[in-house]
Amino acid sequence: MDLSLERPEGFLYVRRVGARSVTVIDREITCSFLLAPDRAVENWSVTAADALDASHVEALLALQPELVLLGTGERQAFPAAAFLAGFLRKNIGIEVMDNAAAARTYNLLAGEGRRVIAGFILPAA
């Protein structure tokens, strides 16, 4: 069996997820960030899911998503209801999962050409 490396083209993709970092293409990111198919917004000022509230919704909505994936670290942790409601009021779906699941789901949806935004919460250094 021949193995070959195939890299997705046309969108930013997650290559690796670790406990304290996420690698986007070949760049390791060690602080919380937002990822869209066409850009990464680094230094997202969130260090835990329970710190998210309605004021954080606008940063994600500014990226014009049709769906938001929230990676909450090594384990799934749900943010406050006010944060989730901010998306539901705009008819934008939001799914909460651990970072590894968010990365897999993001790669699949971005590869299909969907306007998905992933927020990855990483522990403060």
Phi and psi in radians as a Rosetta constraint file:
Dihedral C 1 N 2 CA 2 C 2 CIRCULARHARMONIC -1.565 0.35
Dihedral N 2 CA 2 C 2 N 3 CIRCULARHARMONIC 2.363 0.35
Dihedral C 2 N 3 CA 3 C 3 CIRCULARHARMONIC -1.929 0.35
Dihedral N 3 CA 3 C 3 N 4 CIRCULARHARMONIC 2.411 0.35
Dihedral C 3 N 4 CA 4 C 4 CIRCULARHARMONIC -2.421 0.35
Dihedral N 4 CA 4 C 4 N 5 CIRCULARHARMONIC 2.584 0.35
Dihedral C 4 N 5 CA 5 C 5 CIRCULARHARMONIC -1.504 0.35
Dihedral N 5 CA 5 C 5 N 6 CIRCULARHARMONIC 2.107 0.35
Dihedral C 5 N 6 CA 6 C 6 CIRCULARHARMONIC -2.004 0.35
Dihedral N 6 CA 6 C 6 N 7 CIRCULARHARMONIC 2.208 0.35
Dihedral C 6 N 7 CA 7 C 7 CIRCULARHARMONIC -1.922 0.35
Dihedral N 7 CA 7 C 7 N 8 CIRCULARHARMONIC 2.290 0.35
Dihedral C 7 N 8 CA 8 C 8 CIRCULARHARMONIC -1.075 0.35
Dihedral N 8 CA 8 C 8 N 9 CIRCULARHARMONIC 2.533 0.35
Dihedral C 8 N 9 CA 9 C 9 CIRCULARHARMONIC -2.045 0.35
Dihedral N 9 CA 9 C 9 N 10 CIRCULARHARMONIC 2.656 0.35
Dihedral C 9 N 10 CA 10 C 10 CIRCULARHARMONIC 1.625 0.35
Dihedral N 10 CA 10 C 10 N 11 CIRCULARHARMONIC -0.055 0.35
Dihedral C 10 N 11 CA 11 C 11 CIRCULARHARMONIC -2.727 0.35
Dihedral N 11 CA 11 C 11 N 12 CIRCULARHARMONIC 2.723 0.35
Dihedral C 11 N 12 CA 12 C 12 CIRCULARHARMONIC -1.296 0.35
Dihedral N 12 CA 12 C 12 N 13 CIRCULARHARMONIC 2.340 0.35
Dihedral C 12 N 13 CA 13 C 13 CIRCULARHARMONIC -2.290 0.35
Dihedral N 13 CA 13 C 13 N 14 CIRCULARHARMONIC 2.738 0.35
Dihedral C 13 N 14 CA 14 C 14 CIRCULARHARMONIC -1.581 0.35
Dihedral N 14 CA 14 C 14 N 15 CIRCULARHARMONIC 2.189 0.35
Dihedral C 14 N 15 CA 15 C 15 CIRCULARHARMONIC -1.645 0.35
Dihedral N 15 CA 15 C 15 N 16 CIRCULARHARMONIC -0.645 0.35
Dihedral C 15 N 16 CA 16 C 16 CIRCULARHARMONIC -2.650 0.35
Dihedral N 16 CA 16 C 16 N 17 CIRCULARHARMONIC 2.544 0.35
Dihedral C 16 N 17 CA 17 C 17 CIRCULARHARMONIC -2.184 0.35
Dihedral N 17 CA 17 C 17 N 18 CIRCULARHARMONIC 2.199 0.35
Dihedral C 17 N 18 CA 18 C 18 CIRCULARHARMONIC -2.081 0.35
Dihedral N 18 CA 18 C 18 N 19 CIRCULARHARMONIC 3.141 0.35
Dihedral C 18 N 19 CA 19 C 19 CIRCULARHARMONIC -1.140 0.35
Dihedral N 19 CA 19 C 19 N 20 CIRCULARHARMONIC -0.571 0.35
Dihedral C 19 N 20 CA 20 C 20 CIRCULARHARMONIC -2.147 0.35
Dihedral N 20 CA 20 C 20 N 21 CIRCULARHARMONIC 0.127 0.35
Dihedral C 20 N 21 CA 21 C 21 CIRCULARHARMONIC -2.737 0.35
Dihedral N 21 CA 21 C 21 N 22 CIRCULARHARMONIC 2.825 0.35
Dihedral C 21 N 22 CA 22 C 22 CIRCULARHARMONIC -2.326 0.35
Dihedral N 22 CA 22 C 22 N 23 CIRCULARHARMONIC 2.324 0.35
Dihedral C 22 N 23 CA 23 C 23 CIRCULARHARMONIC -1.768 0.35
Dihedral N 23 CA 23 C 23 N 24 CIRCULARHARMONIC 2.084 0.35
Dihedral C 23 N 24 CA 24 C 24 CIRCULARHARMONIC -1.818 0.35
Dihedral N 24 CA 24 C 24 N 25 CIRCULARHARMONIC 2.027 0.35
Dihedral C 24 N 25 CA 25 C 25 CIRCULARHARMONIC 0.963 0.35
Dihedral N 25 CA 25 C 25 N 26 CIRCULARHARMONIC -1.807 0.35
Dihedral C 25 N 26 CA 26 C 26 CIRCULARHARMONIC -2.064 0.35
Dihedral N 26 CA 26 C 26 N 27 CIRCULARHARMONIC 0.212 0.35
Dihedral C 26 N 27 CA 27 C 27 CIRCULARHARMONIC -1.896 0.35
Dihedral N 27 CA 27 C 27 N 28 CIRCULARHARMONIC 2.115 0.35
Dihedral C 27 N 28 CA 28 C 28 CIRCULARHARMONIC -1.466 0.35
Dihedral N 28 CA 28 C 28 N 29 CIRCULARHARMONIC 2.205 0.35
Dihedral C 28 N 29 CA 29 C 29 CIRCULARHARMONIC -1.957 0.35
Dihedral N 29 CA 29 C 29 N 30 CIRCULARHARMONIC 2.273 0.35
Dihedral C 29 N 30 CA 30 C 30 CIRCULARHARMONIC -2.013 0.35
Dihedral N 30 CA 30 C 30 N 31 CIRCULARHARMONIC 0.136 0.35
Dihedral C 30 N 31 CA 31 C 31 CIRCULARHARMONIC -2.266 0.35
Dihedral N 31 CA 31 C 31 N 32 CIRCULARHARMONIC 2.770 0.35
Dihedral C 31 N 32 CA 32 C 32 CIRCULARHARMONIC -0.941 0.35
Dihedral N 32 CA 32 C 32 N 33 CIRCULARHARMONIC 2.508 0.35
Dihedral C 32 N 33 CA 33 C 33 CIRCULARHARMONIC -2.718 0.35
Dihedral N 33 CA 33 C 33 N 34 CIRCULARHARMONIC 2.885 0.35
Dihedral C 33 N 34 CA 34 C 34 CIRCULARHARMONIC -1.922 0.35
Dihedral N 34 CA 34 C 34 N 35 CIRCULARHARMONIC 2.460 0.35
Dihedral C 34 N 35 CA 35 C 35 CIRCULARHARMONIC -2.256 0.35
Dihedral N 35 CA 35 C 35 N 36 CIRCULARHARMONIC 2.180 0.35
Dihedral C 35 N 36 CA 36 C 36 CIRCULARHARMONIC -2.041 0.35
Dihedral N 36 CA 36 C 36 N 37 CIRCULARHARMONIC 2.840 0.35
Dihedral C 36 N 37 CA 37 C 37 CIRCULARHARMONIC -1.002 0.35
Dihedral N 37 CA 37 C 37 N 38 CIRCULARHARMONIC -0.457 0.35
Dihedral C 37 N 38 CA 38 C 38 CIRCULARHARMONIC -1.933 0.35
Dihedral N 38 CA 38 C 38 N 39 CIRCULARHARMONIC -0.028 0.35
Dihedral C 38 N 39 CA 39 C 39 CIRCULARHARMONIC -2.910 0.35
Dihedral N 39 CA 39 C 39 N 40 CIRCULARHARMONIC 2.739 0.35
Dihedral C 39 N 40 CA 40 C 40 CIRCULARHARMONIC -2.038 0.35
Dihedral N 40 CA 40 C 40 N 41 CIRCULARHARMONIC 2.381 0.35
Dihedral C 40 N 41 CA 41 C 41 CIRCULARHARMONIC -1.943 0.35
Dihedral N 41 CA 41 C 41 N 42 CIRCULARHARMONIC 1.805 0.35
Dihedral C 41 N 42 CA 42 C 42 CIRCULARHARMONIC -1.472 0.35
Dihedral N 42 CA 42 C 42 N 43 CIRCULARHARMONIC 2.947 0.35
Dihedral C 42 N 43 CA 43 C 43 CIRCULARHARMONIC 1.028 0.35
Dihedral N 43 CA 43 C 43 N 44 CIRCULARHARMONIC 0.734 0.35
Dihedral C 43 N 44 CA 44 C 44 CIRCULARHARMONIC -1.170 0.35
Dihedral N 44 CA 44 C 44 N 45 CIRCULARHARMONIC 2.175 0.35
Dihedral C 44 N 45 CA 45 C 45 CIRCULARHARMONIC -1.418 0.35
Dihedral N 45 CA 45 C 45 N 46 CIRCULARHARMONIC 0.908 0.35
Dihedral C 45 N 46 CA 46 C 46 CIRCULARHARMONIC -2.223 0.35
Dihedral N 46 CA 46 C 46 N 47 CIRCULARHARMONIC 2.281 0.35
Dihedral C 46 N 47 CA 47 C 47 CIRCULARHARMONIC -2.075 0.35
Dihedral N 47 CA 47 C 47 N 48 CIRCULARHARMONIC -0.090 0.35
Dihedral C 47 N 48 CA 48 C 48 CIRCULARHARMONIC -2.764 0.35
Dihedral N 48 CA 48 C 48 N 49 CIRCULARHARMONIC 2.575 0.35
Dihedral C 48 N 49 CA 49 C 49 CIRCULARHARMONIC -1.071 0.35
Dihedral N 49 CA 49 C 49 N 50 CIRCULARHARMONIC -0.635 0.35
Dihedral C 49 N 50 CA 50 C 50 CIRCULARHARMONIC -1.255 0.35
Dihedral N 50 CA 50 C 50 N 51 CIRCULARHARMONIC -0.130 0.35
Dihedral C 50 N 51 CA 51 C 51 CIRCULARHARMONIC -1.522 0.35
Dihedral N 51 CA 51 C 51 N 52 CIRCULARHARMONIC -0.189 0.35
Dihedral C 51 N 52 CA 52 C 52 CIRCULARHARMONIC -1.319 0.35
Dihedral N 52 CA 52 C 52 N 53 CIRCULARHARMONIC 2.396 0.35
Dihedral C 52 N 53 CA 53 C 53 CIRCULARHARMONIC -2.503 0.35
Dihedral N 53 CA 53 C 53 N 54 CIRCULARHARMONIC -3.000 0.35
Dihedral C 53 N 54 CA 54 C 54 CIRCULARHARMONIC -1.025 0.35
Dihedral N 54 CA 54 C 54 N 55 CIRCULARHARMONIC -0.485 0.35
Dihedral C 54 N 55 CA 55 C 55 CIRCULARHARMONIC -1.202 0.35
Dihedral N 55 CA 55 C 55 N 56 CIRCULARHARMONIC -0.331 0.35
Dihedral C 55 N 56 CA 56 C 56 CIRCULARHARMONIC -1.507 0.35
Dihedral N 56 CA 56 C 56 N 57 CIRCULARHARMONIC -0.180 0.35
Dihedral C 56 N 57 CA 57 C 57 CIRCULARHARMONIC -1.140 0.35
Dihedral N 57 CA 57 C 57 N 58 CIRCULARHARMONIC -0.712 0.35
Dihedral C 57 N 58 CA 58 C 58 CIRCULARHARMONIC -1.063 0.35
Dihedral N 58 CA 58 C 58 N 59 CIRCULARHARMONIC -0.623 0.35
Dihedral C 58 N 59 CA 59 C 59 CIRCULARHARMONIC -1.072 0.35
Dihedral N 59 CA 59 C 59 N 60 CIRCULARHARMONIC -0.646 0.35
Dihedral C 59 N 60 CA 60 C 60 CIRCULARHARMONIC -1.347 0.35
Dihedral N 60 CA 60 C 60 N 61 CIRCULARHARMONIC -0.716 0.35
Dihedral C 60 N 61 CA 61 C 61 CIRCULARHARMONIC -1.140 0.35
Dihedral N 61 CA 61 C 61 N 62 CIRCULARHARMONIC -0.484 0.35
Dihedral C 61 N 62 CA 62 C 62 CIRCULARHARMONIC -1.087 0.35
Dihedral N 62 CA 62 C 62 N 63 CIRCULARHARMONIC -0.381 0.35
Dihedral C 62 N 63 CA 63 C 63 CIRCULARHARMONIC -1.526 0.35
Dihedral N 63 CA 63 C 63 N 64 CIRCULARHARMONIC 0.052 0.35
Dihedral C 63 N 64 CA 64 C 64 CIRCULARHARMONIC 0.955 0.35
Dihedral N 64 CA 64 C 64 N 65 CIRCULARHARMONIC 1.025 0.35
Dihedral C 64 N 65 CA 65 C 65 CIRCULARHARMONIC -1.434 0.35
Dihedral N 65 CA 65 C 65 N 66 CIRCULARHARMONIC 2.748 0.35
Dihedral C 65 N 66 CA 66 C 66 CIRCULARHARMONIC -1.740 0.35
Dihedral N 66 CA 66 C 66 N 67 CIRCULARHARMONIC -0.338 0.35
Dihedral C 66 N 67 CA 67 C 67 CIRCULARHARMONIC -2.640 0.35
Dihedral N 67 CA 67 C 67 N 68 CIRCULARHARMONIC 2.437 0.35
Dihedral C 67 N 68 CA 68 C 68 CIRCULARHARMONIC -2.032 0.35
Dihedral N 68 CA 68 C 68 N 69 CIRCULARHARMONIC 2.310 0.35
Dihedral C 68 N 69 CA 69 C 69 CIRCULARHARMONIC -1.932 0.35
Dihedral N 69 CA 69 C 69 N 70 CIRCULARHARMONIC 2.284 0.35
Dihedral C 69 N 70 CA 70 C 70 CIRCULARHARMONIC -2.014 0.35
Dihedral N 70 CA 70 C 70 N 71 CIRCULARHARMONIC 1.941 0.35
Dihedral C 70 N 71 CA 71 C 71 CIRCULARHARMONIC -1.587 0.35
Dihedral N 71 CA 71 C 71 N 72 CIRCULARHARMONIC 2.122 0.35
Dihedral C 71 N 72 CA 72 C 72 CIRCULARHARMONIC -1.833 0.35
Dihedral N 72 CA 72 C 72 N 73 CIRCULARHARMONIC 0.410 0.35
Dihedral C 72 N 73 CA 73 C 73 CIRCULARHARMONIC 1.849 0.35
Dihedral N 73 CA 73 C 73 N 74 CIRCULARHARMONIC -2.655 0.35
Dihedral C 73 N 74 CA 74 C 74 CIRCULARHARMONIC -1.253 0.35
Dihedral N 74 CA 74 C 74 N 75 CIRCULARHARMONIC -0.388 0.35
Dihedral C 74 N 75 CA 75 C 75 CIRCULARHARMONIC -2.254 0.35
Dihedral N 75 CA 75 C 75 N 76 CIRCULARHARMONIC 2.616 0.35
Dihedral C 75 N 76 CA 76 C 76 CIRCULARHARMONIC -1.226 0.35
Dihedral N 76 CA 76 C 76 N 77 CIRCULARHARMONIC 2.304 0.35
Dihedral C 76 N 77 CA 77 C 77 CIRCULARHARMONIC -2.523 0.35
Dihedral N 77 CA 77 C 77 N 78 CIRCULARHARMONIC 2.255 0.35
Dihedral C 77 N 78 CA 78 C 78 CIRCULARHARMONIC -1.522 0.35
Dihedral N 78 CA 78 C 78 N 79 CIRCULARHARMONIC 2.387 0.35
Dihedral C 78 N 79 CA 79 C 79 CIRCULARHARMONIC -1.371 0.35
Dihedral N 79 CA 79 C 79 N 80 CIRCULARHARMONIC 3.104 0.35
Dihedral C 79 N 80 CA 80 C 80 CIRCULARHARMONIC -1.071 0.35
Dihedral N 80 CA 80 C 80 N 81 CIRCULARHARMONIC 2.623 0.35
Dihedral C 80 N 81 CA 81 C 81 CIRCULARHARMONIC -1.044 0.35
Dihedral N 81 CA 81 C 81 N 82 CIRCULARHARMONIC -0.571 0.35
Dihedral C 81 N 82 CA 82 C 82 CIRCULARHARMONIC -1.097 0.35
Dihedral N 82 CA 82 C 82 N 83 CIRCULARHARMONIC -0.619 0.35
Dihedral C 82 N 83 CA 83 C 83 CIRCULARHARMONIC -1.158 0.35
Dihedral N 83 CA 83 C 83 N 84 CIRCULARHARMONIC -0.867 0.35
Dihedral C 83 N 84 CA 84 C 84 CIRCULARHARMONIC -1.096 0.35
Dihedral N 84 CA 84 C 84 N 85 CIRCULARHARMONIC -0.691 0.35
Dihedral C 84 N 85 CA 85 C 85 CIRCULARHARMONIC -1.119 0.35
Dihedral N 85 CA 85 C 85 N 86 CIRCULARHARMONIC -0.521 0.35
Dihedral C 85 N 86 CA 86 C 86 CIRCULARHARMONIC -1.033 0.35
Dihedral N 86 CA 86 C 86 N 87 CIRCULARHARMONIC -0.563 0.35
Dihedral C 86 N 87 CA 87 C 87 CIRCULARHARMONIC -1.451 0.35
Dihedral N 87 CA 87 C 87 N 88 CIRCULARHARMONIC -0.710 0.35
Dihedral C 87 N 88 CA 88 C 88 CIRCULARHARMONIC -1.104 0.35
Dihedral N 88 CA 88 C 88 N 89 CIRCULARHARMONIC -0.615 0.35
Dihedral C 88 N 89 CA 89 C 89 CIRCULARHARMONIC -1.116 0.35
Dihedral N 89 CA 89 C 89 N 90 CIRCULARHARMONIC -0.472 0.35
Dihedral C 89 N 90 CA 90 C 90 CIRCULARHARMONIC -1.685 0.35
Dihedral N 90 CA 90 C 90 N 91 CIRCULARHARMONIC 0.138 0.35
Dihedral C 90 N 91 CA 91 C 91 CIRCULARHARMONIC 1.025 0.35
Dihedral N 91 CA 91 C 91 N 92 CIRCULARHARMONIC 0.671 0.35
Dihedral C 91 N 92 CA 92 C 92 CIRCULARHARMONIC -1.979 0.35
Dihedral N 92 CA 92 C 92 N 93 CIRCULARHARMONIC 2.191 0.35
Dihedral C 92 N 93 CA 93 C 93 CIRCULARHARMONIC -1.226 0.35
Dihedral N 93 CA 93 C 93 N 94 CIRCULARHARMONIC 2.568 0.35
Dihedral C 93 N 94 CA 94 C 94 CIRCULARHARMONIC -2.408 0.35
Dihedral N 94 CA 94 C 94 N 95 CIRCULARHARMONIC 2.350 0.35
Dihedral C 94 N 95 CA 95 C 95 CIRCULARHARMONIC -2.178 0.35
Dihedral N 95 CA 95 C 95 N 96 CIRCULARHARMONIC 2.377 0.35
Dihedral C 95 N 96 CA 96 C 96 CIRCULARHARMONIC -1.938 0.35
Dihedral N 96 CA 96 C 96 N 97 CIRCULARHARMONIC 2.276 0.35
Dihedral C 96 N 97 CA 97 C 97 CIRCULARHARMONIC -2.735 0.35
Dihedral N 97 CA 97 C 97 N 98 CIRCULARHARMONIC 3.061 0.35
Dihedral C 97 N 98 CA 98 C 98 CIRCULARHARMONIC -1.278 0.35
Dihedral N 98 CA 98 C 98 N 99 CIRCULARHARMONIC 2.927 0.35
Dihedral C 98 N 99 CA 99 C 99 CIRCULARHARMONIC -1.076 0.35
Dihedral N 99 CA 99 C 99 N 100 CIRCULARHARMONIC -0.678 0.35
Dihedral C 99 N 100 CA 100 C 100 CIRCULARHARMONIC -1.123 0.35
Dihedral N 100 CA 100 C 100 N 101 CIRCULARHARMONIC -0.767 0.35
Dihedral C 100 N 101 CA 101 C 101 CIRCULARHARMONIC -1.172 0.35
Dihedral N 101 CA 101 C 101 N 102 CIRCULARHARMONIC -0.673 0.35
Dihedral C 101 N 102 CA 102 C 102 CIRCULARHARMONIC -1.104 0.35
Dihedral N 102 CA 102 C 102 N 103 CIRCULARHARMONIC -0.689 0.35
Dihedral C 102 N 103 CA 103 C 103 CIRCULARHARMONIC -1.138 0.35
Dihedral N 103 CA 103 C 103 N 104 CIRCULARHARMONIC -0.795 0.35
Dihedral C 103 N 104 CA 104 C 104 CIRCULARHARMONIC -1.082 0.35
Dihedral N 104 CA 104 C 104 N 105 CIRCULARHARMONIC -0.786 0.35
Dihedral C 104 N 105 CA 105 C 105 CIRCULARHARMONIC -1.169 0.35
Dihedral N 105 CA 105 C 105 N 106 CIRCULARHARMONIC -0.745 0.35
Dihedral C 105 N 106 CA 106 C 106 CIRCULARHARMONIC -1.017 0.35
Dihedral N 106 CA 106 C 106 N 107 CIRCULARHARMONIC -0.871 0.35
Dihedral C 106 N 107 CA 107 C 107 CIRCULARHARMONIC -1.009 0.35
Dihedral N 107 CA 107 C 107 N 108 CIRCULARHARMONIC -0.736 0.35
Dihedral C 107 N 108 CA 108 C 108 CIRCULARHARMONIC -1.123 0.35
Dihedral N 108 CA 108 C 108 N 109 CIRCULARHARMONIC -0.870 0.35
Dihedral C 108 N 109 CA 109 C 109 CIRCULARHARMONIC -1.204 0.35
Dihedral N 109 CA 109 C 109 N 110 CIRCULARHARMONIC -0.724 0.35
Dihedral C 109 N 110 CA 110 C 110 CIRCULARHARMONIC -1.123 0.35
Dihedral N 110 CA 110 C 110 N 111 CIRCULARHARMONIC -0.646 0.35
Dihedral C 110 N 111 CA 111 C 111 CIRCULARHARMONIC -1.134 0.35
Dihedral N 111 CA 111 C 111 N 112 CIRCULARHARMONIC -0.443 0.35
Dihedral C 111 N 112 CA 112 C 112 CIRCULARHARMONIC -1.477 0.35
Dihedral N 112 CA 112 C 112 N 113 CIRCULARHARMONIC -0.026 0.35
Dihedral C 112 N 113 CA 113 C 113 CIRCULARHARMONIC 1.486 0.35
Dihedral N 113 CA 113 C 113 N 114 CIRCULARHARMONIC 0.245 0.35
Dihedral C 113 N 114 CA 114 C 114 CIRCULARHARMONIC -1.350 0.35
Dihedral N 114 CA 114 C 114 N 115 CIRCULARHARMONIC 2.667 0.35
Dihedral C 114 N 115 CA 115 C 115 CIRCULARHARMONIC -1.579 0.35
Dihedral N 115 CA 115 C 115 N 116 CIRCULARHARMONIC 1.329 0.35
Dihedral C 115 N 116 CA 116 C 116 CIRCULARHARMONIC -1.800 0.35
Dihedral N 116 CA 116 C 116 N 117 CIRCULARHARMONIC 2.489 0.35
Dihedral C 116 N 117 CA 117 C 117 CIRCULARHARMONIC -2.111 0.35
Dihedral N 117 CA 117 C 117 N 118 CIRCULARHARMONIC 2.320 0.35
Dihedral C 117 N 118 CA 118 C 118 CIRCULARHARMONIC -2.033 0.35
Dihedral N 118 CA 118 C 118 N 119 CIRCULARHARMONIC 2.294 0.35
Dihedral C 118 N 119 CA 119 C 119 CIRCULARHARMONIC -1.859 0.35
Dihedral N 119 CA 119 C 119 N 120 CIRCULARHARMONIC 2.147 0.35
Dihedral C 119 N 120 CA 120 C 120 CIRCULARHARMONIC -1.917 0.35
Dihedral N 120 CA 120 C 120 N 121 CIRCULARHARMONIC 2.116 0.35
Dihedral C 120 N 121 CA 121 C 121 CIRCULARHARMONIC -1.670 0.35
Dihedral N 121 CA 121 C 121 N 122 CIRCULARHARMONIC 2.126 0.35
Dihedral C 121 N 122 CA 122 C 122 CIRCULARHARMONIC -2.081 0.35
Dihedral N 122 CA 122 C 122 N 123 CIRCULARHARMONIC 2.569 0.35
Dihedral C 122 N 123 CA 123 C 123 CIRCULARHARMONIC -1.147 0.35
Dihedral N 123 CA 123 C 123 N 124 CIRCULARHARMONIC 2.564 0.35
Dihedral C 123 N 124 CA 124 C 124 CIRCULARHARMONIC -1.117 0.35
Dihedral N 124 CA 124 C 124 N 125 CIRCULARHARMONIC 2.471 0.35
